[in-house]
């Protein structure tokens, strides 16, 4: 499954890389919301996908900090 591979890739990354990816995902979400508000967004399901990816990244960060 696609999400399983994504999570495995996240688990292989360092905490610094995870934080960078989290910031990038949050910026993307902001841009998608802005495009949605101005009626420029074609694929609205991308917002939901990015929100779930942010949650996945935060979950992996929490797991890594628990182990440390």
Backbone atoms as SQL, in Angstrom:
CREATE TABLE atoms (id INTEGER PRIMARY KEY, chain TEXT, resi INTEGER, resn TEXT, atom TEXT, x REAL, y REAL, z REAL);
INSERT INTO atoms VALUES
  (1, 'A', 1, 'UNK', 'N', 0.837, -1.184, 0.000),
  (2, 'A', 1, 'UNK', 'CA', 0.000, 0.000, 0.000),
  (3, 'A', 1, 'UNK', 'C', 0.881, 1.246, 0.000),
  (4, 'A', 2, 'UNK', 'N', 0.371, 2.309, -0.596),
  (5, 'A', 2, 'UNK', 'CA', 1.156, 3.522, -0.739),
  (6, 'A', 2, 'UNK', 'C', 1.456, 4.186, 0.604),
  (7, 'A', 3, 'UNK', 'N', 0.467, 4.210, 1.506),
  (8, 'A', 3, 'UNK', 'CA', 0.673, 4.889, 2.783),
  (9, 'A', 3, 'UNK', 'C', 1.664, 4.134, 3.663),
  (10, 'A', 4, 'UNK', 'N', 1.683, 2.807, 3.562),
  (11, 'A', 4, 'UNK', 'CA', 2.628, 2.039, 4.361),
  (12, 'A', 4, 'UNK', 'C', 4.054, 2.367, 3.970),
  (13, 'A', 5, 'UNK', 'N', 4.320, 2.495, 2.676),
  (14, 'A', 5, 'UNK', 'CA', 5.648, 2.855, 2.212),
  (15, 'A', 5, 'UNK', 'C', 6.013, 4.257, 2.670),
  (16, 'A', 6, 'UNK', 'N', 5.036, 5.164, 2.645),
  (17, 'A', 6, 'UNK', 'CA', 5.270, 6.542, 3.090),
  (18, 'A', 6, 'UNK', 'C', 5.662, 6.570, 4.563),
  (19, 'A', 7, 'UNK', 'N', 4.954, 5.804, 5.380),
  (20, 'A', 7, 'UNK', 'CA', 5.250, 5.751, 6.817),
  (21, 'A', 7, 'UNK', 'C', 6.611, 5.108, 7.057),
  (22, 'A', 8, 'UNK', 'N', 6.935, 4.070, 6.315),
  (23, 'A', 8, 'UNK', 'CA', 8.247, 3.427, 6.460),
  (24, 'A', 8, 'UNK', 'C', 9.356, 4.402, 6.096),
  (25, 'A', 9, 'UNK', 'N', 9.146, 5.202, 5.051),
  (26, 'A', 9, 'UNK', 'CA', 10.134, 6.210, 4.684),
  (27, 'A', 9, 'UNK', 'C', 10.284, 7.256, 5.782),
  (28, 'A', 10, 'UNK', 'N', 9.171, 7.612, 6.423),
  (29, 'A', 10, 'UNK', 'CA', 9.231, 8.586, 7.513),
  (30, 'A', 10, 'UNK', 'C', 10.012, 8.028, 8.699),
  (31, 'A', 11, 'UNK', 'N', 9.781, 6.771, 9.016),
  (32, 'A', 11, 'UNK', 'CA', 10.458, 6.162, 10.159),
  (33, 'A', 11, 'UNK', 'C', 11.962, 6.051, 9.941),
  (34, 'A', 12, 'UNK', 'N', 12.393, 6.004, 8.683),
  (35, 'A', 12, 'UNK', 'CA', 13.813, 5.895, 8.375),
  (36, 'A', 12, 'UNK', 'C', 14.532, 7.239, 8.476),
  (37, 'A', 13, 'UNK', 'N', 13.791, 8.332, 8.545),
  (38, 'A', 13, 'UNK', 'CA', 14.397, 9.656, 8.563),
  (39, 'A', 13, 'UNK', 'C', 14.774, 10.076, 9.979),
  (40, 'A', 14, 'UNK', 'N', 15.703, 11.022, 10.040),
  (41, 'A', 14, 'UNK', 'CA', 16.136, 11.567, 11.331),
  (42, 'A', 14, 'UNK', 'C', 15.110, 12.603, 11.810),
  (43, 'A', 15, 'UNK', 'N', 15.147, 12.943, 13.096),
  (44, 'A', 15, 'UNK', 'CA', 14.199, 13.948, 13.610),
  (45, 'A', 15, 'UNK', 'C', 14.310, 15.307, 12.909),
  (46, 'A', 16, 'UNK', 'N', 15.519, 15.677, 12.512),
  (47, 'A', 16, 'UNK', 'CA', 15.695, 16.954, 11.812),
  (48, 'A', 16, 'UNK', 'C', 15.006, 16.910, 10.450),
  (49, 'A', 17, 'UNK', 'N', 15.165, 15.809, 9.739),
  (50, 'A', 17, 'UNK', 'CA', 14.518, 15.662, 8.436),
  (51, 'A', 17, 'UNK', 'C', 13.000, 15.628, 8.584),
  (52, 'A', 18, 'UNK', 'N', 12.528, 15.007, 9.655),
  (53, 'A', 18, 'UNK', 'CA', 11.077, 14.955, 9.891),
  (54, 'A', 18, 'UNK', 'C', 10.522, 16.354, 10.145),
  (55, 'A', 19, 'UNK', 'N', 11.256, 17.145, 10.917),
  (56, 'A', 19, 'UNK', 'CA', 10.795, 18.514, 11.175),
  (57, 'A', 19, 'UNK', 'C', 10.774, 19.337, 9.895),
  (58, 'A', 20, 'UNK', 'N', 11.767, 19.149, 9.028),
  (59, 'A', 20, 'UNK', 'CA', 11.780, 19.859, 7.752),
  (60, 'A', 20, 'UNK', 'C', 10.592, 19.441, 6.894),
  (61, 'A', 21, 'UNK', 'N', 10.302, 18.151, 6.890),
  (62, 'A', 21, 'UNK', 'CA', 9.170, 17.658, 6.102),
  (63, 'A', 21, 'UNK', 'C', 7.845, 18.174, 6.675),
  (64, 'A', 22, 'UNK', 'N', 7.764, 18.287, 7.986),
  (65, 'A', 22, 'UNK', 'CA', 6.559, 18.810, 8.630),
  (66, 'A', 22, 'UNK', 'C', 6.329, 20.268, 8.238),
  (67, 'A', 23, 'UNK', 'N', 7.386, 21.051, 8.255),
  (68, 'A', 23, 'UNK', 'CA', 7.267, 22.463, 7.868),
  (69, 'A', 23, 'UNK', 'C', 6.827, 22.578, 6.413),
  (70, 'A', 24, 'UNK', 'N', 7.407, 21.758, 5.544),
  (71, 'A', 24, 'UNK', 'CA', 7.039, 21.797, 4.130),
  (72, 'A', 24, 'UNK', 'C', 5.575, 21.405, 3.931),
  (73, 'A', 25, 'UNK', 'N', 5.118, 20.405, 4.665),
  (74, 'A', 25, 'UNK', 'CA', 3.721, 19.965, 4.536),
  (75, 'A', 25, 'UNK', 'C', 2.766, 21.041, 5.036),
  (76, 'A', 26, 'UNK', 'N', 3.143, 21.727, 6.106),
  (77, 'A', 26, 'UNK', 'CA', 2.279, 22.798, 6.624),
  (78, 'A', 26, 'UNK', 'C', 2.213, 23.971, 5.650),
  (79, 'A', 27, 'UNK', 'N', 3.337, 24.272, 4.994),
  (80, 'A', 27, 'UNK', 'CA', 3.323, 25.332, 3.987),
  (81, 'A', 27, 'UNK', 'C', 2.443, 24.937, 2.816),
  (82, 'A', 28, 'UNK', 'N', 2.533, 23.670, 2.406),
  (83, 'A', 28, 'UNK', 'CA', 1.703, 23.197, 1.306),
  (84, 'A', 28, 'UNK', 'C', 0.223, 23.283, 1.671),
  (85, 'A', 29, 'UNK', 'N', -0.110, 22.922, 2.906),
  (86, 'A', 29, 'UNK', 'CA', -1.501, 23.003, 3.354),
  (87, 'A', 29, 'UNK', 'C', -1.992, 24.447, 3.333),
  (88, 'A', 30, 'UNK', 'N', -1.143, 25.363, 3.782),
  (89, 'A', 30, 'UNK', 'CA', -1.518, 26.777, 3.748),
  (90, 'A', 30, 'UNK', 'C', -1.803, 27.226, 2.321),
  (91, 'A', 31, 'UNK', 'N', -0.907, 26.845, 1.400),
  (92, 'A', 31, 'UNK', 'CA', -1.100, 27.232, 0.004),
  (93, 'A', 31, 'UNK', 'C', -2.369, 26.624, -0.584),
  (94, 'A', 32, 'UNK', 'N', -2.645, 25.368, -0.230),
  (95, 'A', 32, 'UNK', 'CA', -3.864, 24.731, -0.725),
  (96, 'A', 32, 'UNK', 'C', -5.111, 25.416, -0.188),
  (97, 'A', 33, 'UNK', 'N', -5.089, 25.790, 1.084),
  (98, 'A', 33, 'UNK', 'CA', -6.244, 26.492, 1.660),
  (99, 'A', 33, 'UNK', 'C', -6.440, 27.846, 0.991),
  (100, 'A', 34, 'UNK', 'N', -5.317, 28.516, 0.724),
  (101, 'A', 34, 'UNK', 'CA', -5.396, 29.817, 0.057),
  (102, 'A', 34, 'UNK', 'C', -5.981, 29.671, -1.338),
  (103, 'A', 35, 'UNK', 'N', -5.531, 28.667, -2.083),
  (104, 'A', 35, 'UNK', 'CA', -6.061, 28.426, -3.420),
  (105, 'A', 35, 'UNK', 'C', -7.538, 28.053, -3.363),
  (106, 'A', 36, 'UNK', 'N', -7.928, 27.297, -2.345),
  (107, 'A', 36, 'UNK', 'CA', -9.327, 26.900, -2.204),
  (108, 'A', 36, 'UNK', 'C', -10.209, 28.120, -1.931),
  (109, 'A', 37, 'UNK', 'N', -9.696, 29.035, -1.120),
  (110, 'A', 37, 'UNK', 'CA', -10.473, 30.226, -0.783),
  (111, 'A', 37, 'UNK', 'C', -10.666, 31.135, -1.994),
  (112, 'A', 38, 'UNK', 'N', -9.698, 31.124, -2.908),
  (113, 'A', 38, 'UNK', 'CA', -9.794, 31.979, -4.087),
  (114, 'A', 38, 'UNK', 'C', -10.336, 31.222, -5.313),
  (115, 'A', 39, 'UNK', 'N', -10.872, 30.037, -5.069),
  (116, 'A', 39, 'UNK', 'CA', -11.466, 29.194, -6.120),
  (117, 'A', 39, 'UNK', 'C', -10.484, 28.840, -7.236),
  (118, 'A', 40, 'UNK', 'N', -9.227, 28.642, -6.890),
  (119, 'A', 40, 'UNK', 'CA', -8.229, 28.251, -7.872),
  (120, 'A', 40, 'UNK', 'C', -7.832, 26.786, -7.736),
  (121, 'A', 41, 'UNK', 'N', -8.344, 26.115, -6.711),
  (122, 'A', 41, 'UNK', 'CA', -7.942, 24.741, -6.438),
  (123, 'A', 41, 'UNK', 'C', -8.828, 23.773, -7.213),
  (124, 'A', 42, 'UNK', 'N', -8.181, 22.904, -8.006),
  (125, 'A', 42, 'UNK', 'CA', -8.928, 21.923, -8.791),
  (126, 'A', 42, 'UNK', 'C', -9.179, 20.650, -7.996),
  (127, 'A', 43, 'UNK', 'N', -8.149, 20.153, -7.323),
  (128, 'A', 43, 'UNK', 'CA', -8.242, 18.886, -6.607),
  (129, 'A', 43, 'UNK', 'C', -8.370, 19.154, -5.105),
  (130, 'A', 44, 'UNK', 'N', -9.601, 19.259, -4.620),
  (131, 'A', 44, 'UNK', 'CA', -9.816, 19.601, -3.215),
  (132, 'A', 44, 'UNK', 'C', -9.475, 18.437, -2.281),
  (133, 'A', 45, 'UNK', 'N', -9.410, 17.232, -2.802),
  (134, 'A', 45, 'UNK', 'CA', -9.068, 16.095, -1.940),
  (135, 'A', 45, 'UNK', 'C', -7.612, 16.134, -1.509),
  (136, 'A', 46, 'UNK', 'N', -6.812, 16.948, -2.175),
  (137, 'A', 46, 'UNK', 'CA', -5.400, 17.084, -1.804),
  (138, 'A', 46, 'UNK', 'C', -5.270, 17.689, -0.400),
  (139, 'A', 47, 'UNK', 'N', -6.201, 18.545, 0.003),
  (140, 'A', 47, 'UNK', 'CA', -6.172, 19.145, 1.340),
  (141, 'A', 47, 'UNK', 'C', -6.256, 18.042, 2.391),
  (142, 'A', 48, 'UNK', 'N', -7.192, 17.132, 2.207),
  (143, 'A', 48, 'UNK', 'CA', -7.378, 16.030, 3.151),
  (144, 'A', 48, 'UNK', 'C', -6.135, 15.151, 3.206),
  (145, 'A', 49, 'UNK', 'N', -5.539, 14.883, 2.055),
  (146, 'A', 49, 'UNK', 'CA', -4.350, 14.046, 1.978),
  (147, 'A', 49, 'UNK', 'C', -3.173, 14.686, 2.717),
  (148, 'A', 50, 'UNK', 'N', -2.987, 15.986, 2.535),
  (149, 'A', 50, 'UNK', 'CA', -1.878, 16.689, 3.193),
  (150, 'A', 50, 'UNK', 'C', -2.097, 16.731, 4.704),
  (151, 'A', 51, 'UNK', 'N', -3.346, 16.928, 5.139),
  (152, 'A', 51, 'UNK', 'CA', -3.635, 16.936, 6.572),
  (153, 'A', 51, 'UNK', 'C', -3.298, 15.586, 7.201),
  (154, 'A', 52, 'UNK', 'N', -3.623, 14.507, 6.513),
  (155, 'A', 52, 'UNK', 'CA', -3.315, 13.177, 7.030),
  (156, 'A', 52, 'UNK', 'C', -1.808, 12.944, 7.050),
  (157, 'A', 53, 'UNK', 'N', -1.099, 13.448, 6.037),
  (158, 'A', 53, 'UNK', 'CA', 0.354, 13.310, 6.021),
  (159, 'A', 53, 'UNK', 'C', 0.995, 14.070, 7.179),
  (160, 'A', 54, 'UNK', 'N', 0.462, 15.243, 7.497),
  (161, 'A', 54, 'UNK', 'CA', 0.960, 16.008, 8.646),
  (162, 'A', 54, 'UNK', 'C', 0.767, 15.204, 9.921),
  (163, 'A', 55, 'UNK', 'N', -0.380, 14.585, 10.065),
  (164, 'A', 55, 'UNK', 'CA', -0.651, 13.767, 11.249),
  (165, 'A', 55, 'UNK', 'C', 0.304, 12.576, 11.308),
  (166, 'A', 56, 'UNK', 'N', 0.589, 11.968, 10.165),
  (167, 'A', 56, 'UNK', 'CA', 1.524, 10.838, 10.133),
  (168, 'A', 56, 'UNK', 'C', 2.921, 11.274, 10.557),
  (169, 'A', 57, 'UNK', 'N', 3.354, 12.422, 10.052),
  (170, 'A', 57, 'UNK', 'CA', 4.681, 12.937, 10.409),
  (171, 'A', 57, 'UNK', 'C', 4.747, 13.216, 11.901),
  (172, 'A', 58, 'UNK', 'N', 3.715, 13.852, 12.444),
  (173, 'A', 58, 'UNK', 'CA', 3.702, 14.164, 13.875),
  (174, 'A', 58, 'UNK', 'C', 3.691, 12.895, 14.722),
  (175, 'A', 59, 'UNK', 'N', 3.015, 11.859, 14.259),
  (176, 'A', 59, 'UNK', 'CA', 2.978, 10.593, 14.978),
  (177, 'A', 59, 'UNK', 'C', 4.362, 9.960, 15.026),
  (178, 'A', 60, 'UNK', 'N', 5.065, 9.973, 13.908),
  (179, 'A', 60, 'UNK', 'CA', 6.414, 9.391, 13.862),
  (180, 'A', 60, 'UNK', 'C', 7.360, 10.195, 14.750),
  (181, 'A', 61, 'UNK', 'N', 7.225, 11.518, 14.749),
  (182, 'A', 61, 'UNK', 'CA', 8.056, 12.366, 15.628),
  (183, 'A', 61, 'UNK', 'C', 7.790, 12.013, 17.086),
  (184, 'A', 62, 'UNK', 'N', 6.531, 11.840, 17.447),
  (185, 'A', 62, 'UNK', 'CA', 6.179, 11.507, 18.829),
  (186, 'A', 62, 'UNK', 'C', 6.747, 10.148, 19.214),
  (187, 'A', 63, 'UNK', 'N', 6.693, 9.171, 18.308),
  (188, 'A', 63, 'UNK', 'CA', 7.247, 7.854, 18.586),
  (189, 'A', 63, 'UNK', 'C', 8.752, 7.935, 18.807),
  (190, 'A', 64, 'UNK', 'N', 9.441, 8.723, 18.001),
  (191, 'A', 64, 'UNK', 'CA', 10.888, 8.840, 18.111),
  (192, 'A', 64, 'UNK', 'C', 11.290, 9.530, 19.410),
  (193, 'A', 65, 'UNK', 'N', 10.515, 10.541, 19.829),
  (194, 'A', 65, 'UNK', 'CA', 10.847, 11.223, 21.078),
  (195, 'A', 65, 'UNK', 'C', 10.553, 10.345, 22.292),
  (196, 'A', 66, 'UNK', 'N', 9.568, 9.470, 22.171),
  (197, 'A', 66, 'UNK', 'CA', 9.265, 8.546, 23.259),
  (198, 'A', 66, 'UNK', 'C', 10.393, 7.548, 23.467),
  (199, 'A', 67, 'UNK', 'N', 10.985, 7.111, 22.358),
  (200, 'A', 67, 'UNK', 'CA', 12.075, 6.131, 22.441),
  (201, 'A', 67, 'UNK', 'C', 13.368, 6.749, 22.940),
  (202, 'A', 68, 'UNK', 'N', 13.527, 8.049, 22.729),
  (203, 'A', 68, 'UNK', 'CA', 14.787, 8.704, 23.109),
  (204, 'A', 68, 'UNK', 'C', 14.890, 8.938, 24.603);
